[in-house]
């Protein structure tokens, strides 16, 4: 999935992020605001992994929702 779809529909995708990474707080989700690099950084910090591993997991997350169409596309 193109990341701009996730960013543009962040309010809908943040629930999916919480399902995937339950330790990420609502405040962190507000800061992330759909920015891929920021999401990777927060996952790295929260889960104590390398940035490369966090990037891989964020990429896999986006691929998982490749066919997902938001209810109200922007």
PyMOL commands that place a pseudoatom at each C-alpha (Angstrom):
pseudoatom trace, name=CA, resn=UNK, resi=1, chain=A, elem=C, hetatm=0, pos=[0.000, 0.000, 0.000]
pseudoatom trace, name=CA, resn=UNK, resi=2, chain=A, elem=C, hetatm=0, pos=[1.200, 3.448, -0.709]
pseudoatom trace, name=CA, resn=UNK, resi=3, chain=A, elem=C, hetatm=0, pos=[1.959, 5.121, 2.566]
pseudoatom trace, name=CA, resn=UNK, resi=4, chain=A, elem=C, hetatm=0, pos=[0.146, 8.305, 1.557]
pseudoatom trace, name=CA, resn=UNK, resi=5, chain=A, elem=C, hetatm=0, pos=[-3.150, 6.353, 1.797]
pseudoatom trace, name=CA, resn=UNK, resi=6, chain=A, elem=C, hetatm=0, pos=[-2.321, 5.411, 5.390]
pseudoatom trace, name=CA, resn=UNK, resi=7, chain=A, elem=C, hetatm=0, pos=[-1.232, 8.950, 6.209]
pseudoatom trace, name=CA, resn=UNK, resi=8, chain=A, elem=C, hetatm=0, pos=[-4.333, 10.438, 4.625]
pseudoatom trace, name=CA, resn=UNK, resi=9, chain=A, elem=C, hetatm=0, pos=[-6.596, 8.072, 6.563]
pseudoatom trace, name=CA, resn=UNK, resi=10, chain=A, elem=C, hetatm=0, pos=[-4.628, 7.982, 9.784]
pseudoatom trace, name=CA, resn=UNK, resi=11, chain=A, elem=C, hetatm=0, pos=[-7.667, 8.065, 12.076]
pseudoatom trace, name=CA, resn=UNK, resi=12, chain=A, elem=C, hetatm=0, pos=[-8.845, 4.806, 10.550]
pseudoatom trace, name=CA, resn=UNK, resi=13, chain=A, elem=C, hetatm=0, pos=[-5.421, 3.155, 10.448]
pseudoatom trace, name=CA, resn=UNK, resi=14, chain=A, elem=C, hetatm=0, pos=[-4.368, 4.070, 13.971]
pseudoatom trace, name=CA, resn=UNK, resi=15, chain=A, elem=C, hetatm=0, pos=[-6.646, 1.304, 15.281]
pseudoatom trace, name=CA, resn=UNK, resi=16, chain=A, elem=C, hetatm=0, pos=[-4.780, -1.190, 13.124]
pseudoatom trace, name=CA, resn=UNK, resi=17, chain=A, elem=C, hetatm=0, pos=[-1.499, 0.170, 14.485]
pseudoatom trace, name=CA, resn=UNK, resi=18, chain=A, elem=C, hetatm=0, pos=[-2.775, -0.352, 18.054]
pseudoatom trace, name=CA, resn=UNK, resi=19, chain=A, elem=C, hetatm=0, pos=[-3.722, -3.936, 17.192]
pseudoatom trace, name=CA, resn=UNK, resi=20, chain=A, elem=C, hetatm=0, pos=[-0.235, -4.579, 15.801]
pseudoatom trace, name=CA, resn=UNK, resi=21, chain=A, elem=C, hetatm=0, pos=[1.772, -2.655, 18.405]
pseudoatom trace, name=CA, resn=UNK, resi=22, chain=A, elem=C, hetatm=0, pos=[-0.265, -2.497, 21.609]
pseudoatom trace, name=CA, resn=UNK, resi=23, chain=A, elem=C, hetatm=0, pos=[2.440, -0.720, 23.598]
pseudoatom trace, name=CA, resn=UNK, resi=24, chain=A, elem=C, hetatm=0, pos=[2.213, 2.373, 21.393]
pseudoatom trace, name=CA, resn=UNK, resi=25, chain=A, elem=C, hetatm=0, pos=[0.222, 4.976, 23.329]
pseudoatom trace, name=CA, resn=UNK, resi=26, chain=A, elem=C, hetatm=0, pos=[-2.519, 7.292, 22.101]
pseudoatom trace, name=CA, resn=UNK, resi=27, chain=A, elem=C, hetatm=0, pos=[-0.175, 10.233, 22.660]
pseudoatom trace, name=CA, resn=UNK, resi=28, chain=A, elem=C, hetatm=0, pos=[2.450, 8.563, 20.474]
pseudoatom trace, name=CA, resn=UNK, resi=29, chain=A, elem=C, hetatm=0, pos=[-0.178, 7.882, 17.804]
pseudoatom trace, name=CA, resn=UNK, resi=30, chain=A, elem=C, hetatm=0, pos=[-1.061, 11.576, 17.845]
pseudoatom trace, name=CA, resn=UNK, resi=31, chain=A, elem=C, hetatm=0, pos=[2.603, 12.462, 17.346]
pseudoatom trace, name=CA, resn=UNK, resi=32, chain=A, elem=C, hetatm=0, pos=[3.041, 9.852, 14.595]
pseudoatom trace, name=CA, resn=UNK, resi=33, chain=A, elem=C, hetatm=0, pos=[0.073, 11.329, 12.692]
pseudoatom trace, name=CA, resn=UNK, resi=34, chain=A, elem=C, hetatm=0, pos=[0.566, 8.911, 9.798]
pseudoatom trace, name=CA, resn=UNK, resi=35, chain=A, elem=C, hetatm=0, pos=[4.272, 9.645, 9.250]
pseudoatom trace, name=CA, resn=UNK, resi=36, chain=A, elem=C, hetatm=0, pos=[6.046, 6.399, 8.401]
pseudoatom trace, name=CA, resn=UNK, resi=37, chain=A, elem=C, hetatm=0, pos=[9.472, 7.410, 9.718]
pseudoatom trace, name=CA, resn=UNK, resi=38, chain=A, elem=C, hetatm=0, pos=[7.978, 8.583, 12.993]
pseudoatom trace, name=CA, resn=UNK, resi=39, chain=A, elem=C, hetatm=0, pos=[6.071, 5.313, 13.376]
pseudoatom trace, name=CA, resn=UNK, resi=40, chain=A, elem=C, hetatm=0, pos=[9.281, 3.338, 12.806]
pseudoatom trace, name=CA, resn=UNK, resi=41, chain=A, elem=C, hetatm=0, pos=[11.095, 5.445, 15.388]
pseudoatom trace, name=CA, resn=UNK, resi=42, chain=A, elem=C, hetatm=0, pos=[8.377, 5.028, 18.013]
pseudoatom trace, name=CA, resn=UNK, resi=43, chain=A, elem=C, hetatm=0, pos=[8.287, 1.273, 17.444]
pseudoatom trace, name=CA, resn=UNK, resi=44, chain=A, elem=C, hetatm=0, pos=[12.064, 1.141, 17.728]
pseudoatom trace, name=CA, resn=UNK, resi=45, chain=A, elem=C, hetatm=0, pos=[12.004, 3.040, 21.024]
pseudoatom trace, name=CA, resn=UNK, resi=46, chain=A, elem=C, hetatm=0, pos=[8.995, 1.249, 22.493]
pseudoatom trace, name=CA, resn=UNK, resi=47, chain=A, elem=C, hetatm=0, pos=[10.052, -2.287, 21.598]
pseudoatom trace, name=CA, resn=UNK, resi=48, chain=A, elem=C, hetatm=0, pos=[13.843, -1.889, 21.838]
pseudoatom trace, name=CA, resn=UNK, resi=49, chain=A, elem=C, hetatm=0, pos=[14.669, -3.024, 18.314]
pseudoatom trace, name=CA, resn=UNK, resi=50, chain=A, elem=C, hetatm=0, pos=[16.935, -1.694, 15.617]
pseudoatom trace, name=CA, resn=UNK, resi=51, chain=A, elem=C, hetatm=0, pos=[15.605, 0.917, 13.226]
pseudoatom trace, name=CA, resn=UNK, resi=52, chain=A, elem=C, hetatm=0, pos=[16.082, -1.575, 10.394]
pseudoatom trace, name=CA, resn=UNK, resi=53, chain=A, elem=C, hetatm=0, pos=[13.882, -4.127, 12.128]
pseudoatom trace, name=CA, resn=UNK, resi=54, chain=A, elem=C, hetatm=0, pos=[11.265, -1.479, 12.920]
pseudoatom trace, name=CA, resn=UNK, resi=55, chain=A, elem=C, hetatm=0, pos=[11.310, -0.331, 9.273]
pseudoatom trace, name=CA, resn=UNK, resi=56, chain=A, elem=C, hetatm=0, pos=[10.814, -3.923, 8.106]
pseudoatom trace, name=CA, resn=UNK, resi=57, chain=A, elem=C, hetatm=0, pos=[7.840, -4.374, 10.419]
pseudoatom trace, name=CA, resn=UNK, resi=58, chain=A, elem=C, hetatm=0, pos=[6.258, -1.102, 9.300]
pseudoatom trace, name=CA, resn=UNK, resi=59, chain=A, elem=C, hetatm=0, pos=[6.748, -2.161, 5.680]
pseudoatom trace, name=CA, resn=UNK, resi=60, chain=A, elem=C, hetatm=0, pos=[5.084, -5.521, 6.423]
pseudoatom trace, name=CA, resn=UNK, resi=61, chain=A, elem=C, hetatm=0, pos=[2.228, -3.659, 8.131]
pseudoatom trace, name=CA, resn=UNK, resi=62, chain=A, elem=C, hetatm=0, pos=[1.648, -1.518, 5.035]
pseudoatom trace, name=CA, resn=UNK, resi=63, chain=A, elem=C, hetatm=0, pos=[1.779, -4.597, 2.791]
pseudoatom trace, name=CA, resn=UNK, resi=64, chain=A, elem=C, hetatm=0, pos=[-0.794, -6.366, 4.964]
pseudoatom trace, name=CA, resn=UNK, resi=65, chain=A, elem=C, hetatm=0, pos=[-3.284, -3.589, 4.237]
pseudoatom trace, name=CA, resn=UNK, resi=66, chain=A, elem=C, hetatm=0, pos=[-2.434, -3.372, 0.542]
pseudoatom trace, name=CA, resn=UNK, resi=67, chain=A, elem=C, hetatm=0, pos=[-5.983, -4.181, -0.555]
pseudoatom trace, name=CA, resn=UNK, resi=68, chain=A, elem=C, hetatm=0, pos=[-7.664, -2.258, 2.253]
pseudoatom trace, name=CA, resn=UNK, resi=69, chain=A, elem=C, hetatm=0, pos=[-9.837, 0.622, 1.157]
pseudoatom trace, name=CA, resn=UNK, resi=70, chain=A, elem=C, hetatm=0, pos=[-10.790, 3.159, 3.816]
pseudoatom trace, name=CA, resn=UNK, resi=71, chain=A, elem=C, hetatm=0, pos=[-14.487, 3.796, 4.305]
pseudoatom trace, name=CA, resn=UNK, resi=72, chain=A, elem=C, hetatm=0, pos=[-14.089, 7.481, 3.424]
pseudoatom trace, name=CA, resn=UNK, resi=73, chain=A, elem=C, hetatm=0, pos=[-11.039, 7.893, 1.179]
pseudoatom trace, name=CA, resn=UNK, resi=74, chain=A, elem=C, hetatm=0, pos=[-9.394, 11.273, 1.178]
for i in range(1, 74): cmd.bond("trace and resi %d" % i, "trace and resi %d" % (i + 1))
show_as sticks, trace
zoom trace
